[in-house]
């Protein structure tokens, strides 16, 4: 089977071209030994089937970053390359094209976003461009499918390029020469989307726009997530799955280990999907009915913002702040996902290149980014005492996020790379491409996160059966009462936070704590330890050593902040 690579700069519509050529039967993977992801699928090439591989977006082949190293490695085994070029930014894109032309791999150019170029008054002479490059060039509009058939037909006769430029200076000189020959520009007025795009990156207007976009996004996510839980998933579990578990529970000895592991504890003689903590009860309910709706809503909104072209602008706006914490602007993606659920937030740290960046970002997500279910419980418990207490918790967590980020940047060796990205124009997303991306991310969640959540529930369930958490609560009681100024009854709730933080906050609400005690306990609970689902995903992403570092930071910082709040409030 022929191996065809899809290579291009970031934000040139490469994923949409891939979707058009392969359909839905694709596989997402990480390149061996790295966290850099790529996607592959099968496409029809004449009467045969070929393997199409969507290579991570790169600007060149100098092997200056992990993505470029992987692209070079893949080129060695490729039978042909489709170079996706943004027709609205020909000069920047042709640098990679000429670099690819220096290789011995047959090459064809997909001149994508052809319609946008025409709208912007850009005219490109395709025959002259073909002659200059020495390879086939096909104008395409991937979002509509225009040019896809011609691209596949001409791919059958693709040939090796003849370019032999070897130095960077010669390459850029040749780019300038080609553009001057094949491209002409006509004056035209800016469209509304172009004006909006420019206003989104200027701090004076971009910050208010960012606040508005994030507010609307989170409101939509919460509306969709809570709606799916309340109207779809909870009723489905109660009406369809609970009768099965009741029958299964009745067939077992309720005191046996197998019952404790599979069904969990019976609460007032009944199966409680939140508190029973069995593998088939709470394990499935948490992963599917409580976490997945928010993951689905977040990925839908995130995909829209990606394809619309807003996320690169948000990354640029936040790049300076992120650099002070050892990260760069793209770290905003894990942080945003963490507000829905910390599990996909930690998984999304793969967009960052170095282990140092991933450790910092994962730790910050786990410490200072409250998930949607925890936020809902905080509002429910603290809200009736006054909104100022809820705002106070958010403000404390934000200050912790900034402070710990600055400390980790100073203490952990290494540099944070500069943010090098091309800001694409605003364009309306393709519904087909949006749904395809959503489907791929959902499959990744069920493949990579759900099994680890279930495994974590299993381990914790066995520990609870052995009374391990009661012993931990007894050991922690003096610390909780003396350092945090909380009653002894709050100890078990804080320990239960390892299982489910929202459940732990609910337990705190039954203890008649003062607003001050609630602020202290909720803040400590949010910071001290990740829930079991996040814990097992952290272990998978960071490894044992990274996990221990991250957890140690959480415990030390939560103790310090809790003690300080107890004194100041």
N, C-alpha and C positions, 0 to 999 in steps of 0.2 A: 504494500500500500504506500502510495506517495505521501510524503510529509511536506505540507505547504505552510509556511510561516506568514502570519499577518503582523506586519511591523509598521510602526508609525510613532510620531510624537504623541504625547498625552493630549487629550481633548480634540482629536481629529475625527471622531465618529467611528473609531476602530471597532468598538464593541457592537455598534449597530450593523456595520458591514459583516462582522462575524455572525450575528444573529440572522441576518438575511441569508447567508450562505449555508448555515448549518441547521437552522430550525431550533428545536428544543432539546434534542438528545445530545447533551454535552456534559462534560466532566470538568469540575474545577479542582485543581490540585496545587500543591506547593512544589516548587523546583527542589529536587533532592538536596538536603542539607541546608535549606534556607527557609525563610518565611515569606518569600516573594511568590505570589500566586500567579497562575496562568490558567487559561481555559482551553480545552480542546474538544473538537467534535468532528463528525464526518460530513463530507459534502460530495455531491455528485460532480464528477469531472468527465464529461463525455459519457461513456458507458461504464466507467469504473468509479470506484469509491476512493476518495482521498481523505487523509487526516489533516484537518485545518487546526493550527495552533495559534491562539491569540497571545502573542508575546507581550510582556509588560511594556508600557509606553516608555520610549527613550528619545533623547535628542541627538545622540550620536553613538558611535561604537568605540569610544576611547577606553572603555572599561573603567570609567571614573566612579561608577557606583555599582551596586549589586545587580540592578536591573540590566545595565549594559553588559556586565559580565555574563549574565544568563543569556542575553540576546546573542552574544558572540558564540557561546557554547552551542546554542540551538542551531545557529547557522551552519555549523560544521556537519550537521546531520540532515539538513533540509534539501529537498529536491527542487523547490521553487519558493520565491518570496513575493507576496503581495504587499507593496509599500503604499499605505494609505496616507495621502497628502491632503492637507487643508488648502483648497483652492483660494481661500481668502487671505492666506499668509504664505504665499509661494516661496518667498526668499528664505524664511526660517525653516521651512520643511525640506527644501531641496538639499540642505546641508546633509541630512541623513540619507537622502536618496543617492547623492554622489558617494557617500561612504559605503552604502550597500552596493553600488555599481563597481566598487573596487574589488568586491569579492567574486568568486567564481560561480555563484549560485544564480540560476536563471531568475530574472526580475521582471515584474510588471507593476506599473503605477496606477493606483485608483485615485483619480483626481476628485476627491470627495468635497461635499458642500458646494457643488457647482452652482446650485440655485442661489446660495448666499453670495457667491462671488458676483453673479449677474446683478443681484439686487444692490450691491455696493459699487456698481460701475466698474468692475474689474473684468477685462476681456483677456482671455488666454488663447493663443493660437496653438491648438493641440498638435497638429502635424509638425509645426516647428519645434515644439517641446519634445515630441518623440524623436525627431532627428537629432536634437541637441543631446538628449540623454542616451540614445541608442537602444531604447527599450520601449515596449508598447505602453501607451498612456490612454486610460479610459475615463472620461468624465462620469461621475456617479453622484447620486443623491440617495444615500443609504436609507434615510428615514422614509422615503417613498418607494424605494426599490429601483429607481431609475438608474440604468447602466449596469445593473447586476448581471443580467443575461449576457451582455456584451463582454463584461469582465471575465465570466467563466469561459466563454467561447475563445477569447483571445489568450486565456491562460493555457489552453491546449497547445498553442504554438509558441509559448514563451521561450525566450532564448537568453543566453548569457550576455551580460553587458560588455562593452568594450573599454570602459573608462579605466584609466590607470593613474589617477592622481594620488599621490602618496603623502603630501604634506598638508597640514591644516590651512596654511596661508593660500596655497594653490586652490584648495577646495572652495574657500569663501570667494576668491577671485572669480572662479568659474561660475559660482552661484550668481554673482552679480552680472556676469556677462549673459548668462542664459535668461535671467529675468528681464534684462533690458531688451532682449530680442523678442521674447514671446508674450510679454505682458504689457497692456496699455490700461491707463486709468482715466476715468471720466469723473468730473466733479458732480457731486450729488449731495443733497441735504441728509442730515442724520435722521434715522427713524426713531420712533419712541423707545424701542427696545435698546437701541444704541445709546441714547441719552441716559436711560435708566442704568445701563451697564456702567457708564462712566461715573455716574453719581454714586454707585455702590462701592467704589474703591477709594474715593476721596474721604479721609477721616471725618471731615466736618459734616458731610451728608451720609457717608457710609455707615457710621456708628448708629445714628437713629434708624436707618434702614435695617441694619442688622438686628437691633432690638425688636423692631416690628416683625421682621421675618421669623425670628426665633420665638417670639410670643405666639404668633399665629401657628407656627409649626407645632409647638408644644401643646397648644390648645387643641389642635386637630388630632394629635397623637393621643392625648388623654381621652378625647371624645370617642375616637374610634376604638382605642384599647379597652376602655371601660364598657363601651357599648357591646363589643364582642364578648367580653367576659359575662356581662349581666344578661344579655339576650341570647347568646349562642352557647358558649362553652359551659358555664355553670348549669344551665338547664339540661344540656346534653349529658353531662356527668351525673347529675342527680336522677334523671329519668331513664337513662340507658345503661350507665356503667355501675351505678350504686346497687341496683338489684342483683347484678352478677356478683359483686363483692359480698353482699349480704348472704347470698346462697353459699358462696365459697367459705365465708366466715363460719356459717352454721355447720359446715362439714368438717371443721377443724376444732381442736382443743384451743380455747381462747388463751390459755396460759402457755401454750407451746411456743418454741422459738420460731417455727415456721409461720405461725399465725402473726407473731410480732413483726417478722420480717416482711411478709407479704401484705398483711392487712393493717398491722399496727395496733395501737391501743384503742379500745372502744370507749368513747366519751359518753357517759351516761347511758351506756348500753348500745350506743349507735356509732356508726362509722362517720367520722368527721374528716372531710377531705383536707382541711387545713391543719388539724391537730393530731390526727391518728398517726401520721408519719410512717405509714407502711409503703412498701415499694410500689404496690398496685393502687394504693389510695393516694396519699400525699405526693409520692414520687411522680406519678403520671399527672396528677392535678396541677402541681406546681409547674412542671415543665411545659404542659400543653395548655391548661386553662388559665394560669395566672401569668406566666412569663410570655408565652408565644403571642397572645394578642397584642401586647405592647411591642414585641419584636416585629411583628407583621406591620403594625402601624408605623413604626420608626423606619423600617426599610422602605416602605412605600413613599413616605415623605422625603427620606434621604435620597432615594432614586430620582424623585422629581427635581429636587434641588441640584443634584449632580448634573442631570441631563439638561436642565434649564440653563445651567452655567453659573449658579450663584455660589456654590461651595468654594471654588478657587478665589473668589473675591473675599469671602469670609476668612479664608486662610491667610490672605495677604493682610487684611485688617488686623488679625490677631497674631501675626508672625512675630512682631516685636515683643509682645507680652510673653509668648510661648518660648522665645529664645532665652528670656531671663530665667526660665525654668528648665533649661537644657533640652528644649523641644523645638519644633518649628510649626508653622501654621497648620499643617495637615493633622496635627494632634488634636485639632478641634473636633474631628470626626469621632474618635473614641469617646471624647467627653460628651458630645451630643447623644451618642447612642447610650451612654451610661445613664442618662436621665430617664430613659425608658426601662432599661434593665442593664445591670452591670455586666451580665454574661456576654452579650454581643459587644458591649463597650470594650471589654478586655480583649475579645477576639479581634476587634478592629484595630488594635495596636500593631497589627501586622503591616499596616501602611507605613510604619516607621522603620527606618533602615537598620539601626544599630540595636544590640541588646540593651545598651545603656538607656536609649530613648524608650524602648518598650518597657523596661523596668520602671522608669519614672512615670510614664503615662499610666501603666496598669495600677501602680500604687496610688496615684492621684485619683483615678476613677474609683478605686475601692474605698479610699478614705473619705473623699469630700464630694462625691457626686451621688446624691441619693436617688435611688431608683423610683419609678412612678408609684409602685405600691407602697413604699415607705413614705413617700411624700403625701400620699392620700391619708395614711394613718396619722402622720404628724399634724396635718390640717384638722383631722377629725378630733384628735386628743387635745391639741393646744389651741385650736381655732376659737373655741368658745370662751377661752380666757382672754382673748384679744389677739388681733392680727399681729400686733407688735412682737409677740413672743415667737410666732412662726417666722416672721421676717428676721428676728434675731438669730434663730437657728440657721437660716440660709446665709446670713451675713457672716456668722462664725465659720461656717463651712467654707465660704468663699475665701475668707482671710487665711484659713488653714491651708486651702488649696494653693494660694499664692506663696505663703511662707514655707511650706514643706517643699514645694517645687523649687524655690530659690535655694533652700538648704541642700536638697539632693543635687542640684546643678553644681553647687560649690564642693560637695563632698565626693561625688562620684567622678572618677577620672574619665576624660574623653571630651570631645567637642560635639556640639550640635550643628549639623550641616545647614548651609544656607538653603532657603526656600527658592528653588528654581522651577518656575512653572509658567506656562503660557495661559493667559486669561482668555477663555473663549468668548465669543459674542453670545448674548442671550438668544436663545431660540426655544420654541415650544417643543417639548419632548415628544418622541414617537410613542404612542400607547403600546404598540407591539414590543418595542425595545424596553420600555419601562416594565411591562409585565414579565418579560423574559428575565430581566435582571432581578426582579422581585422573586421569581420562581427559583432562580439559582441560589439566592441568599437564603430562602426558606429551606431548600434542600441542605444547604451547608449547616444551618442551625440544627436541623434534626440529625444530621450525620455527625457533627462535631461537638455540639453542646449537650443535647438531650441524653446521650449515653453516659456522659460524665456526671450530669446532674443525678441520674438514676443511681450511678455507682456511689456518689457521695451520700445520697439518702440511705442507701443500703448500709454503708459503713457507719453512719451516724446512728442508724436504727439499732444496729448491733451494740454500739457503745451505750445507747440509752437503755437497752435491755439489760446490760450489765451494770446499770446504775452509775455509770462513769460521770454523767453530767451532775448528778446530785453531789457526788464527791467534789467536783470542781466548784460547785456553788458554795459548799461548806468552806472550802479553802479560800475562796474569794471574798467571803462575807466581811472579814475585818477591813480589807482594803476598800470595799464599796461603801461601808458605813463611815469609816473614819476619814478617808481621803475625799470622797465625793459628797459626803453628808446626806446619803440616802438611807432609807430604812432597810432592814435586813430582807424584807419581803421583795425588794427590787432586785436582789441578787439573781434569783432564778430567771427573771425576765431578761436580764442582761446576758446570762449564759445561753438562754434559748435563742438570743439574737443570732447565734451561729447557725441555727437551723433556718429561721425565718425572721428577718428584722421587723417586718410589718406585724407579725404575730406578737413579737416581743413588745412592740409599742402598745399594742392592744392590751397586753397584760399589765403594762404600766398604768394604763388608763383606769384600771380597777382598784388601784392602791390609794386613791385620794391624796396624791402628791400635790404639793404646792406648785404654782407656775415655775418658780425658780428650780425646784427639784426636777420638774418635767424637762426644762430646758437642758439642765445638766445631764440627765439620764438619756434623753433622746440624742444629744450631741455625742456623748460617749458611745452610745449604741451604734450610731451611724459610722463613727470613725474606727471603733476598736477592732473589728474583725469582719471579714467578708462573710456573707451568707454561704451556706455549703455549696450552692450552685456556682457562685463566683470563685470560691476557694478551689474547687476541683479544676475549673477552667484556668485559673491562675497557675496551678501546678502544671497543667499541660503546656501552657504558653511560655512560662518562665523557667521551667525545670525546678528541681528540688532546691538548689542553691538560691535561685532568684526568688522562689516562693518564701523561703525562710527570711531573706532580706526584707521582702515586702511586708510580711506579717510582723516582723520585729518592729519595723517603722510604724505600722499601724498601732501596735500595742503601746509603744513608748509615747507616741504623739497623743493618743487618746487619754492615757493616764495624765500626761502633762496638762492637756487642755481641760480635762475634767476637774483636776485639782485647782487650776487657775480660775475656772468658772465658779467653783464652790466658794472660793475666797472673794471674788469680785462681785458676785450677784447677791 
